[in-house]
């Protein structure tokens, strides 16, 4: 069986090749994640991780199993190296979150690939995967296992959602803007390993800049609205009161600043992509 025919359906990839590809995905993801492992969220937990472009790339080309297992193993390796031991927080939360998120990514993009599916997969995978990771990490690991966060249920829920938002808004632009060029480069350099529909979309069809731009702007505006809601509504006072005694007041200020900055950056990136679309039509 040729690699070309195998990659058209992830289930037909030989198991030996699946193991190699999964190992490669895990290794690259672990290395890429470790470069930013010490850049944390305002709460001091959860890292900045642009390396998600790696399992997103593997999900698009090689399917859900390779990407899901590779991402799960890669994140566990990175977190364990960072902490100097097998990190249970990663095993409990990040492993299932990464596995489910990037498996979803691969399942959505696996048949009749187009860039609209890629955008949909990026949003769904990052929301679902990060939501699972955040809630498992806060509720199961921090609250139940380590007993490091003795907080009311609603406070734990808000913290989990906030952590998910941090991951989503800092990961999405990298996946949407970096992964497509990587797919194109691999399609040109190693065409035999890329599924035909993915190869045709990356080489023959024009990248739908309008769709990518709208996706970025929508996320940016949504992020800005959350920042405004926290700053100018009773929600901000509620959060400050709820987290008092658990986190320094500076944490909420940093989170609001992060929302504004990411919202502006996402919106500007989206406008830039739309601008390129207008210029290309002239």
C-alpha positions in Angstrom: 0.0 0.0 0.0 1.4 3.4 -0.9 1.6 6.2 1.6 -0.5 8.3 -0.7 -3.4 5.9 -0.6 -2.9 5.3 3.1 -3.2 9.0 4.0 -6.5 9.4 2.2 -8.0 7.5 5.1 -6.2 7.5 8.4 -7.5 4.0 9.2 -5.5 2.6 6.3 -2.1 3.9 7.4 0.0 0.9 8.4 0.4 0.5 12.1 4.2 0.7 11.9 3.9 4.1 10.1 1.2 5.2 12.6 3.6 4.6 15.4 6.4 6.5 13.7 4.2 9.4 12.9 2.7 9.5 16.4 6.1 9.4 17.9 7.2 12.3 15.6 4.2 14.3 16.5 4.7 13.7 20.2 8.4 14.6 20.1 7.9 17.8 18.1 5.0 18.9 20.2 7.0 18.3 23.4 10.0 20.2 22.2 7.9 23.1 20.8 5.8 23.3 24.0 8.9 23.3 26.2 10.2 26.5 24.6 7.2 28.4 26.1 6.6 26.2 29.1 7.5 29.0 31.6 5.2 31.6 30.0 2.2 31.2 32.2 -1.4 32.6 32.4 -2.1 35.4 34.9 -3.2 32.8 37.4 0.2 31.1 37.4 -1.1 27.9 35.9 -1.5 27.0 32.3 1.2 27.9 29.7 1.3 29.9 26.5 1.5 27.3 23.8 1.8 28.3 20.2 3.2 24.8 19.5 -0.4 23.6 19.0 0.2 24.2 15.3 2.1 20.9 15.4 -0.7 18.5 16.3 -3.1 20.6 14.2 -0.8 20.0 11.2 -0.6 16.2 12.0 -4.4 16.1 12.4 -5.0 17.6 9.0 -2.5 15.4 7.1 -2.5 12.1 9.1 -5.8 12.0 10.8 -7.3 11.9 14.3 -5.4 9.0 15.9 -1.9 10.2 15.1 -2.6 13.8 16.2 -4.7 12.9 19.3 -2.2 10.3 20.7 0.8 12.4 19.6 -0.5 15.5 21.3 -1.4 13.6 24.5 2.0 12.0 24.8 3.8 15.2 23.8 2.1 17.4 26.4 2.8 14.8 29.1 6.5 14.7 28.2 6.8 18.5 28.2 5.0 19.0 31.5 6.9 16.2 33.2 10.2 17.5 32.1 9.3 20.9 33.3 8.3 19.6 36.8 11.1 17.1 37.0 8.8 14.1 37.5 5.7 12.5 36.0 3.3 15.4 36.4 -0.1 14.2 37.6 -1.8 17.5 36.6 -0.9 16.8 33.0 -1.9 13.2 33.2 -5.3 14.0 34.7 -6.2 17.1 32.6 -3.9 17.9 29.7 -3.6 14.4 28.3 -7.3 13.8 27.8 -7.9 17.4 26.7 -5.2 17.2 24.0 -6.3 13.8 22.9 -10.0 14.7 22.5 -9.3 18.1 21.1 -6.9 17.0 18.3 -8.8 13.8 17.6 -11.8 16.0 16.9 -9.6 18.2 14.7 -8.6 15.2 12.7 -12.2 13.8 12.4 -13.6 17.1 11.2 -10.9 17.6 8.5 -10.4 14.0 7.4 -12.9 13.8 4.5 -13.4 16.2 1.6 -11.0 18.7 3.1 -11.5 22.4 2.6 -10.4 25.5 4.4 -13.8 26.3 5.9 -13.6 22.8 7.6 -10.2 23.7 8.8 -11.4 26.9 10.4 -14.3 25.0 12.0 -12.0 22.3 13.3 -9.6 24.9 14.7 -12.4 26.5 16.8 -14.1 23.4 17.9 -10.9 21.5 18.8 -9.5 24.4 20.8 -12.7 25.2 22.6 -13.5 21.5 23.5 -9.9 20.5 24.2 -9.1 23.5 26.4 -12.4 23.3 28.2 -11.8 19.7 29.1 -8.2 20.5 30.2 -9.2 23.5 32.3 -12.1 21.9 34.1 -10.2 18.7 34.8 -7.2 20.6 36.0 -9.1 23.0 38.3 -11.8 20.6 39.7 -10.1 17.2 39.7 -6.4 18.0 40.1 -6.2 21.3 42.0 -9.4 21.0 44.0 -9.9 17.3 44.7 -6.5 15.8 44.4 -4.0 18.4 45.5 -6.6 20.4 47.5 -4.7 23.6 46.5 -7.8 25.6 45.6 -10.4 25.6 48.3 -12.9 27.8 46.7 -16.7 28.0 46.1 -18.1 26.0 43.2 -18.9 29.1 41.1 -15.4 30.5 41.6 -13.8 27.2 40.4 -16.1 27.3 37.4 -15.2 30.9 36.5 -11.6 30.1 37.0 -11.8 27.1 34.6 -13.6 29.2 32.0 -11.0 31.9 32.3 -8.2 29.4 31.9 -9.9 28.0 28.8 -10.2 31.5 27.4 -6.5 32.2 28.0 -5.6 29.1 26.0 -8.1 29.7 23.2 -7.3 33.3 22.4 -3.6 32.7 22.5 -3.7 29.5 20.4 -6.2 30.4 17.7 -4.1 32.9 15.7 -1.2 30.5 15.5 -3.3 27.6 14.3 -5.2 29.7 11.7 -2.2 31.7 10.4 0.8 29.3 10.7 -0.7 25.8 10.0 -1.9 26.5 6.4 1.5 27.7 5.2 3.1 24.6 6.8 0.5 22.4 5.0 1.4 24.0 1.7 5.1 23.6 2.3 4.7 19.9 3.1 2.4 19.5 0.1 5.1 20.9 -2.2 8.1 19.2 -0.6 6.5 15.8 0.3 3.4 15.5 -1.9 3.2 11.7 -1.6 2.4 11.8 2.2 -0.4 14.4 1.9 -4.0 13.3 1.2 -5.1 14.3 -2.3 -7.9 16.6 -1.0 -5.6 18.4 1.4 -2.9 18.7 -1.3 -5.4 20.1 -3.9 -6.8 22.6 -1.4 -3.3 23.8 -0.4 -1.8 24.0 -3.9 -4.7 24.6 -6.3 -7.4 26.4 -4.5 -7.1 30.0 -3.3 -7.0 30.4 0.5 -10.3 31.9 1.5 -8.9 35.0 3.2 -12.3 36.3 3.9 -13.3 33.3 6.0 -10.0 33.4 7.9 -10.3 37.1 8.4 -13.9 36.8 9.7 -12.9 34.0 12.1 -10.1 36.1 13.6 -12.2 39.3 13.8 -15.1 37.4 15.4 -12.8 35.9 18.1 -11.2 39.3 18.6 -14.5 41.2 19.1 -15.8 38.4 21.4 -12.6 38.7 23.5 -12.9 42.5 23.7 -16.6 42.2 24.8 -15.6 39.9 27.6 -12.9 42.4 28.7 -15.4 45.3 28.6 -18.0 43.2 30.5 -15.5 42.5 33.3 -14.3 46.1 33.4 -17.7 48.0 33.3 -20.3 45.6 34.8 -21.0 44.1 38.2 -19.2 41.0 37.0 -15.8 42.6 37.5 -16.6 43.5 41.1 -18.0 40.0 41.7 -14.8 38.4 40.4 -12.6 40.7 42.4 -14.5 39.8 45.6 -14.7 36.1 44.8 -11.0 35.7 44.1 -9.9 37.9 47.0 -7.7 35.9 49.3 -6.9 33.3 46.6 -5.1 35.5 44.0 -3.5 39.0 44.3 -5.6 41.8 42.9 -3.0 42.2 40.1 -4.2 38.9 38.6 -7.5 40.3 37.6 -5.9 43.4 36.2 -3.5 41.3 34.1 -6.4 39.1 32.9 -8.3 42.1 31.7 -5.2 43.5 30.0 -4.7 40.2 28.3 -8.3 40.2 27.0 -7.9 43.7 25.6 -4.5 43.0 24.0 -5.6 39.7 22.5 -8.9 41.1 21.3 -7.1 44.0 19.6 -4.4 41.7 18.1 -7.0 39.1 16.8 -9.1 41.9 15.3 -6.1 43.6 13.6 -4.9 40.3 12.2 -8.3 39.6 10.9 -8.5 43.0 9.3 -5.1 42.5 7.8 -6.1 39.2 6.2 -9.3 40.9 4.8 -7.1 43.7 3.5 -4.9 41.1 1.7 -8.1 39.6 0.2 -9.2 43.0 -1.2 -5.7 43.8 -2.6 -5.5 40.3 -4.3 -8.8 41.0 -6.1 -7.5 44.1 -7.8 
